[in-house]
């Protein structure tokens, strides 16, 4: 079963700044990924997995927040 980036970081005691530094990401991007607000590119996924010491297949990628709640009132 895949585990979220946030759960993997919590298990390693890693915060967004540390993930950003180890994966070569902007801190804002790392924060958005940790909060499941941003789906990383394939290259970013490789770097994040390497920073977390796991494979990309063991990480759950994607948004956790429905998009319609972020922009406007959603479907009518």
N, C-alpha and C positions, 0 to 999 in steps of 0.2 A: 504494500500500500504506500502511496506517495505521501510525503510529509511537506507541509508548507515551509517556505523560507523562514517565516517568523518562528515557527516551532523549532526548526533546526538551529537558528541563531540563539534562541532561548536555551536550548540544550547545551550549547557551547559557550554560553555567557557572552555572546557577541551582540553589540548594539549596531545601529545603522552606520555610525561613523567608522567602526571597525570593519564592517562588511564592505563599505565603500572603499576603504583604504586597501583591503586585501584583494578585492575584485576589480579594482581600477575603475570605480564608478563615481559619479557625482553623488554627494550625500543626499541631495533631494531625490534623486532617482532611486537610491538604495532605500530611503524611507518609504517612497511610494510602493516599491516592490515588497517591502516588509509588511505594509498595510494592505497588500493585495489590491492596490489601486492602479498598478502598472504591470503589464506583461512584458518581461524582458525579451530582447531579441535573441536569436540563437547564439550569437557571440557572447552576449551578456550572460546567458544561461551557462555556458561553458565556464566562464570566469567565476560566476557565483558558486557553481558546483565545486570547482577546484578550491575556492576559498573555504567552503564548508566541508571539504574532504569527502565528497560523495559524488555519485554520478547524476547526470541530468534526469535520468529515468526515475530516480528515487525522490524527486522533488515535484510537488504539485504546483504547477504554474497557472496563472490566470487571475482574473478579477473575482473578488468576493462580493463586491458591491454592485448591484444592478445599475447599469448605465442610466436608465430612465429616471432614477432618483437623484442623479447629479445634474441633469440638464432638463429644465422645464418640469412639466407635470406628468410626464410619462404618457403611455398610450391612453387615448380617450375612450 
